[in-house]
C-alpha cells in the first residue's frame, strides 16, 4: 500500500497570534510540506482545485511543478482536477509538462468536482454536469495514447489530427478517477479500467465495500486485468504523538472549514460530538496517534477488500505549521513502515 497526503492549500490563521498567513507565505509553507513528505518517505502528494476566496489551489499544476523542482522521489498528483470545467488538451499538456519537470512522477486524479465554483467561472452549465465530464474524460483518455487525435464532441471544438505535445516522461500518464458515492461513477471507473480514488468525508468507510466490489466486477466484465483495478482513498487525517493531541490540534481548523461549508450548502453546523464520532474506529477520519492511524488504515483496507493507496487530507486552517510538519514526518517515518510491515 502507498501512503499519501492531499492538500487544498486553504488560507491559514496562526492560532497563537490570530494573524492570517499571507498568500505568499502559505505557498512557501506548502512547498515545505511537500519537501518534508518527500524526506519522510510519503509516497504521494496531491493538490486540490478550488476557485473561491480562501483557497490558493486554482492552478494545481503550477504548484506541483514548483514542488517537483524541490523533491526527488515523491509522486505528485491533482486531487482532484475538475475535468468537467477544463479543457482536456490543456490538462494533458500541463501534466505532461509536470511529468517532464519531475522526471516521471506526475499523476492525474480527475473528477466532476464536489465544489461547483468552476462551472460558472468558465461558462459551463450545471445542467451538463455529468455529460461534460463523460465527454472530456473520453478525450483525455484518447490523448494518453494518441498524439494526433481525431475526435469530436458537443462541448469542445473537434480535433482533426492536430498534434498534442509535449508527451509525458512516463509514456502513459497515470490517470485515476475520483469518485464520491454514486454507483454509476464506480461502474464507469471499472468499465474503463481506471484506478479509483474514493473521497470519504463522513460516515463509515465500510459502507463503500459494495461499491468497490461493483467497481471490480465492472472491470472484470470489461476484460481488464485485476492488477490495474487499484483502489485509493482520500480521507481527512492527521497524526500526532497522542490521540488527544491529534484530536485537539486538528479540530479548530476542521470546525472552521466545515462551519463555512455548512453555511454555503445549507447543512446543520458541525459539532465536536460529530467530530469525535467520525474519528472513532469505524468512522471516516484517520486522526490520532501513530498506533491509531495504523489500525485505521489496516482496518479499512480489510473492510474494502484491499486498498492500494491511502491519502490523508491534512489541510487545516488553524494549525501551527511546525505541528503540521511533525504530523507529516510521523506519517512517513512511522505510520507507513508499520502499515507495510503488517501487510
N, C-alpha and C positions, 0 to 999 in steps of 0.2 A: 504493500500500500504506500502511496505517496501522501505526504502531509504538506499542505499549503496554507497560504494566507491570502485573503482578499481585503482590499481597502476601497472605500467610497470617497476618500480624500475630503471628508467633511471639514468645515471650519472648526477650530478648537479654541475654547476659552480656558486659560490656565486656572485650575481650581484653587490655587493658592492666592494668586493676585487678582483674579477676576478680570484680567486683561485678555482680550481676544488676540490670538496669534495672527500676524499679518499673512496675507496670501503667499508672499514670497517665503516667509519663514515656514509656513505649513508645507509648501512644496519641498523645501530643503529638508524638513523633518521626514517627509515621505521617502525621499531618496535614502536617508539614513536608515529608515525601516527596512528598505529592500536590501541595502548593504548588510545590515545586521542579520536578516533572514538568510542571505547567501552564506555568510560566515558561519552561521549556526547549523547549517545543513538542511534548512527547509527546502522542499522540492520545488515549489512554485509560488509565484506572487502575482495576483490578479488585481487589476484596477477597473472599477466600475465606470458607468457612464451616466451622468446626470446633467440636466440643462436648466438648473434653477439656482437661485441665490443660496449661498451657504455651502456649495459644493464646488470643487476645483477640478473635477474629472470629466469635463465635457470633451476633452481631446486625449483619451487614454493612451493612444499610440505614441503621442509625443512624450508623455511622462514615462512610458515604458522604455522608449528609446534612450532617454536620459539615464534610466536605471540600468539599461543594458551596458552602457559605457562604464558603469561603476561596479559591475558584478562579473563573475566568472562562470558560474555553474547553474544558478537558479533559472528555472523556466519562467517565462513572462507571458501573461495572457490577459485578455479582456475579461470583465466579469460583471455584466455581460455587454457585448456590443448590441445596441438596439438596431438590429439589421433592418427592421421594417421601415425605419425613418432615414436610412442611409442609402448610399449608392454602393452596391456590391463591388463594382470595379474599384472605387476609391478605397473601400475597406480592404480588399485584397492587396492593392498596391501598398497601402500603409503598413500592413502586417508582413508582407513580403519584404519590404524595406527594413522593418524591425528585425526580421529574421536574419537579414544580411548583417545588420549592425551587431546583433547578438551572437552571431556565429551559429545559428540554427537552434535558438531557444524560444522562438515565438510560438504562441498558440492563440487560437480564437475560441471564445465561448460566445455563441450568438443566440439571441432570443428575441421575443416580441417586446419584452420590456414590461415590468410591473408599474413603472412610472411613465406617464403619457405625455410629459412635457415636450418631448422631441417632435411629436406629431404636428401640432400647430406651428411650431417653430420652423419646420421645414416644409410646410404646406401640404401635409397629408391629413386625410380624414380618418377618424377613429372607426368610422363605419367599415373601413377596409382593413381593419386591424390584422386579421389572420390572412387575408388574401395577399396583402403586401408582403408579409413575412414568407409565405409559401413561395411566391414568385421570386423574391430576392434570394431566398435560400437556394432555389433551383439554379439561379445564375451563379451564385458564389461557388457552389459545388462544381459546376462546369468549369469555372476558372481554375480550379485546383489542378486540372489535368490538361486544359486546352488554352494555349496562349494566343490563339487566333479564333475566338469563338464565333459561331453563328447562332444567334439567339434572339427571340422576340417575346414580348410580354405586354401587359396592359399599362404598367406604371413607369416604364423606363424606355427610352428610345432603343430600337433594335441594334444589335451588333451584327455586322456582316463580314466578319473576318479581320477586324482591326486588331492590332497587336496589343496585348495587355502585359505590361512589364513594370518593374523587374520580376523575375521569378525567384522564389524563395531559396535560401541556402539548403533547406531540408529536402528539396524536391517537391514533396507534397506537404503543404501547410496543414498541421493538425487543426481540425475544427470539431468542437464539442457543441452539442445542442443543449442550451439552458432551458429548463422547464420548471413550472410550478406544480400544480396538482391536477391538470386536465388530462384524462386518459388519452385523448387524441394526440397530445404532444409526445407522450411516451411511445405510442404506436408509430408516430412519424419518425422518431429517432431510430427505433428498431428497424423499420422498413428501409430506412436509408443506410443503416449500418454505421450510424454515428455514435461516438461515445456520448454519454448522458451526464449532464450536470444538474442535479436537483437542488433547488433553493428551498430549504426548510427553515421557516422563520417562526414556527409555532407548532403547537400540538405535539403528538408523539411520532417520532421518526418511523416506528414500526408500521404505522398505517400506510406507508408508502410501499410496503412489501408486495401487495398485489399489483401495483402499478409497475414496479421493477420487473416482476415476472411477466407482465403484459409486454413490456419493452423487449425482454429477452425472447419471448415467444414470437413477437413480430419479426425480430431479427432472424430467428431460426427459420421461420416460414419464408422469409425473403432470400434465404440461402447464404446469409452472412456467417463468416467464421465466428464462433462464440468468443474467441480471444479478442476480437475487435469491439465487442459489445461491453465497453467499460462503463462503470458507474462511479460518478463522483458526487460529493455532497458539498453544498455551500451552506454553512451554519454560522450563527453567532457564537463566538468563543473567545476565551481569554484564560491565560494560565498565570497563576501567582504561587507564592510559597505555601499558602494555606487556602482552604476552601473559603473561609470567612473573608480573608483579604481579597481574594479574587472577586467574590460577590460584591463586597463594599466598594472596591475600586471601579468596577465596571458599571455598577448600577446608575450613578448620576448621569453619565453620558447616554447610556441606553434609554433612560427615562426621558431625557430631553429630546432625543431623536424620535421616540415613539409618541410623546405628547404632541409634537408637531405633526407627525404623520396621521395621528388620530384626528386632529383638528381638520387637516386637509381632506380626509376621506370620510368624515362623519362618524368615526368609530368612538366607542366609550374610551376615556383616557385609561392608560395602563396603570397598574398598581404594583407595589412591592410584592404583594402576595402572589400576583400573577408571575412576576419575575422569578420568585423563589420556586414556584411550582414548575416553571418551564426549565429551570436548571436542575431539576430532580433527576434521578437515574433514568426515568422514562421520558423526560422532557427533551425539547429540541436544542437547548443551549448547552454548549460544551464549555462551561465556566467553572473553574475550580483549581485545585492543586494538580500537580503532575499525576498523582495516582488517580484522581477523579476523572481527569480528561482522558487518560489512557483507558480506563474502564469504559468510559462512554464511547470512545472510538471503536473499541473491540465489540462492545455490546451491540451497537447499531449495525456494524458490519455483519455480525452474525444474523441479526434480525432480517437484514435485507439480502441475505444470500451472498455476501461478499461485496466489499466496496474497494474500488481501485484508487480513489483519491478523496481525502477529506480536507476541505479548505475552511479555515476559520476566518469569519468576517470580524476583524478586530478593531474597526474604526470606532473611535469613542471621542465625543466632543467635549468631555470634561475630565480628561486624564492627563496627568503629568507625563511628558514624553519619555522620561527615563523609566517610568514604570511600564509603559508600553514596550519599550526596547527590552526590558527584563522579561516580559511575557513572551516576546519573540524568541529570545535566547532559550528559555525553558522549553518552548515548543520544539525547537530544532535539536537542541542538545540532550534533552531528557525524554520528552514525550515520544518523539519519532523513534529513537533507538529501542525504547521499551515496547512500542507497538510492533515494530518489525521482529523483535525477539519473540514476542508472544505469538505472532502469526507463523 
